[in-house]
Amino acid sequence: MTAPFRSLAAGVFAILLSGNVLADSAAAGRYYEDGLKRFEARDVTGAIIQLKNALQEDRGMLAAHLLLARAYLDQGDVGPAEVAFREASRLGVNRAEVAVPMARIYLLQGRPKVLLDTVSAEGLPPAVRLQVLTLRGSAYAALGRHAEAERSYAEARAIDPASPVPLAVEVPMLIAAGKLDLARQRADQAVRLGPEYAPAFNARASVLHATGSLAAALDDYERAVALDPGLVDAAVARAGILVDLGRSDEARAMLVAVLGGAAEPRASYLLALIAERAGDGAQAARHLADAAGLVDALPPDWVAGHEQLLMVGALAHHAGRQSEKARKYLETAVSRYPNNLGARRLLASIHLDMGDHARATGLLEHVLRVQPDDPQALHLLGRVNLAQRRYGKATELLERAARSGDAGAQAALGFSRLAGGDTAAAVASLQAAFDQTPRDLVVANALANALLRQGDAKGALAVAEKASAALPGSPASLNLLGGMRAAAGDPDGARTAYSQALERDPNFPPARLNLARLDVAEGRVEQARSAYAALLKSNRNDAVAMYESGMLERGAGNLEAAMRWFEKAVAERPADPLFGAALVSARTEAGDKAGALEAAKALASRRSSDLSVLAALAEAQIGVGDERAAQQTLREMTKLAEYDAVKLVRIGYLQLAASNPSGAAYAAQKALQGKPKDEAAMVLEVEAALLDPELSPTAVDGLLAALRSAHPVSASSFRLAGDVAVGRKRYGEADRHYQEAFRLQPTLDLLRRRASVAVLKGEPKSVVPLLTAWLAEKGEDARVRDMLALPSCGCATATGKPRVPNTNALWPTAVRGRACTTTWPMCC
């Protein structure tokens, strides 16, 4: 091809190409115009389609790139929006056109540092510069750089003092920093300057919300949503107040109307609360999972800069029992927003549940420095002390919390008082909590059982009936009702309640077990065996059914069969103290002391800090005669019991059984430190002194005098005075003391003592009327018949030699049982 021809061809080609471009630009223009009309009519999806068509025709059409970016941003699709704005910038768009939307995109993406590094306010027109400075302020705030944020907001206000924008945007940072007065000033000013500006009303509502002015906050949130129906922050916040006020239907309607099915983590969390309060656990769980998943999917840096999202993530995961994930969100919240007391309280509760008492205490003490009477913090700190067995401090804190009327604090106070042995006060606290929250079955169970221990079966039944009415059809509440009816002597009513529970849930094991227990109590052994067999058929690993089968056989006198069942239960759940203790007890009863010790050691290896398990081990060690090992076990128990008087007294009597009166005395003295003048501890101290050969009679008299002074009408103090008198052979004095003790508390043990001292006085016949009257009142008793049959201490030993009086045989049952083998406690 010649050069002239090539030139001509090139010219023709250029003309043809020019014609195509003109044709493509015309088509692109039509698509763009249609896209613009759709965008203005709020048909954003249609606008995006037409703008993409325009760009297919003309990739360099700047206006289409810019409008497409705006459309994507309106839809919340920030990734494609960023790409489109960047392309517009490449094609030469004025920086003022993209600075604000790009800054918003970076904030939405959780990239505040990128915003600060790439979007400068310099050289922009005043109106745009104001918005960029405001957004830069939000970026600084998201990074925790509050001083720089304040400067950026101030620069924005200086550009246009009449603009409400920087004022409204600054408010959340001021609230988070605890500067509520300044936040209120900024919000009020924003509303005055922008009476039609929705974010200004949202900002003022946020301040009102934070200060507890809920009615006024509701009005402002409502105004904000009316001005801008798409303002999700205001809609969600208003719905949150409505949920708190019990207006769940209104809250749900608002969320549905504003969101229209769109995913929003805060809304999902509120919907979960609404579903839970409506009793729809499955729906609540779904909404919680949605909320947690939505927050987890967001960029961590973005979430860290948004206090509400941190709290939603924490609350959703906490409600879903994912404590570790909740903890991470809360630690960020506490670090970034140190004045968020709710985050501190929730994080403290997680540390408490995880057993990290030190961290929980630090968080709660911070809250109480800011708000000394914060009921939730007092409640949680009380629970921390309760977990540490500091019952006095726990009760003090919980009493302060309970004054607010908080049901949770009242319940915790009740549990603290129960643990401290103050059953009457515990019942009062649990009753107050239950009256507020009759649907709380944990409190209902605790209260009903505490009332039973007080002998108030009628009151316990009333609690169960109220709980069952509050939770109609609940198998668990019906099961509680059945238990209380049984305790009140109404087995038919109990059977009805258990049967109703099974009608609701045929696979509810507690009701099946309780029906079988009723059969056992009523002597229907075969029916009970069949019930346990059915439970084991449906679940061959049901250790509870194995244990109950063992108890059934033990009660029926089939000790070998009982032990086999207990062994199976222990094999299934080796760390369960109930099953292990049953096996230890059954082997002891069968005379297999070595086997009992083996079982006790195995259980203690798994439950080394469980006092009931260690007590079983100590008893087994005493049973095989290994008193030294028992004493070591009991010393460890004394440490673990701290200052719990009830537990220490039990340990003290085991020390006496292990021939360690000094150990028993130490346990008594420690108990008295925790509970001064406790009668049981003072009695133990005297009994230990009587068995301690190193203590002088003067020391014993001093301890006895202290007991009688603190508890002048105590039957135990008269009994011990009688024991001291017997030891000193002052039998007449002993008889007077025993008579007074018997008048206060007529027991078989005191009856034996009175009979014994009559023999020692040489007047055995004088006690015959007393023994006869006992039989007439109490019914036939072989032990009392034996007393009537033995006129003196001349009971023979196996060698035929007469026994002689031994006053050591007067001491507690565990000691007396080892020291004396006859009915008469004065003989050995």
C-alpha angles and dihedrals in degrees: 000000000000121000095248091051092050090053092050092049091050091052093050091048091051091052091050092047091049090054092053092050091052090049092048092048091053092052091045090051092054092050090047093051091050091047091051091051090050092048091051089049089053092248089134096163092053090046091054091052093051094045090052088052089051092052091049086059095041119016090185097057100126096189091055092050091050095047092044089054090052091048093051090048091051089055091050091244094136099169097062089037090058091049092050094048091048090052090050089052091050090052090055106263115168110268090231089066095058106027097086098042092045090051090051091049092053091050092048090050092052092246103126093151091056089052092053092046098047110024111066125180093214118116096010126128112268096254093049092041090055091055094045092050089050091051091046087053089055090049092052090048091050088055092049093248094133099164091056090044091054091050092050092050090047091052089051092051090049092057092058116005089186094061117103093198103088091038094056095042093052094055099082091054091050091049091050090050091052093246094134098155093054090044089054091050092051093046094048090050091048091054092049092050096041111033089164096039108108097200089058092060090043089053093050091046089053091056092047090048092051092051095048099252092135100164093053091043090054090054093051094045089050091051091049092052091046090054093045115017089188094060097114095178092062094043094051093045092050091048089051092057091047090053090050089051092051094250094127097152091057091047093051092048091051093050093048092047096049100037099036091202096314117143115256122161097214091049091048090053092050091048088053090054091049092050092047092052089050089055094248100133095170093054091045090053091051093051091047091051089050092051094047093046093049093052093043090054093057121092108271093229090054093048091047089059094052115070095193093054091049089053094045090051091048096045094045093050092043092052088049090053093247095133097166093057091044090050093056093053091046094049089054090047093050091047096046098034107032092174093060097109092176090061090050092050094048093045089050091053090053091050088048092053089049091051095247095135096165095059092043090052093050093052094047095046088055090053091049092050088058096037110019094188099042101147096206093050091047089048093051094044088050089054090050090055090044090055088050089051092242091140097169094054091040092054092048092053095042092049089056091048093046092058087073089063092245108161093208092054091048090052093048089048089053092051090048092052091047090053090048091053096247096128097167093054090042091056091051092053094044090048091053091050093045093050088059097041111026089164091065102101093185090062092039092054093047093048095046093050093045089053089050090053087054089053093250100131091157092056091046090053091050090055092050092048092051092048091049091050090050091050104036113196095006109145090211094053091045089051090053090048090052092051093051092046089053091049089050091056098258105121093163091054090046091052090051092052093048090048091051090051089054091048087058094044116010089191096055102125099193092062092047090050092048092050088053090049089053088053089052092049091050093048095252093137097160093050090050091049089052092049093051090045090053091051091050091047090057091043116015090188094058100131093182091058088049091051092047089049088054092051089049093053092044091053089048090054095252096129096165092053090045092054091050091054092047090050090053092049091050091048089053096045108015095173096054108111094203094058095041093049090050090054092048091049094046093050090048090051090050090054093249096131094162090051090049090053091048091053092046092051092049091051093045091053088063099036102036094156098043108109095202090054093047089049090056089049092050091050091049090050090050089048092060092043097252095136094160092058090045091052091052091050090049093050089056089048091052089057093047093048090060104185100334102137097200093052094043092052091054090049090050093057090049087053088055089051088052090053093250108125092163089057089049091050091051091051090051093049092049090049089053090054089057094040113017117214092010104168097217092050092048090049090051090049091055093045091050090049091052089057096044109094091196094063118090123232087248091059091049091049090051093053092046092049090052091052093048091047093051095041108024095170097043115131088209092057091054091045092053091046087055091049091052090050092050090051089055092044094244093138098167091054089046091052091054092050093048091049091054092046090049091050090054096041118008105204135159090245092057090044088058091049092051090049091047095051090048088057091047090052089052091245104109093151092060091072096051095089090050092051092045092050090050091054091047092052102036102031132241115339123175092206092058090045088056090054090053090049097052111069099182148001091276093107108146128239123222089271092053093248114134118251120239129219115274116185092199086076089072095072127100122316095259091053096038091051090058096041102045133040101186135076090251111082092203092059128075 
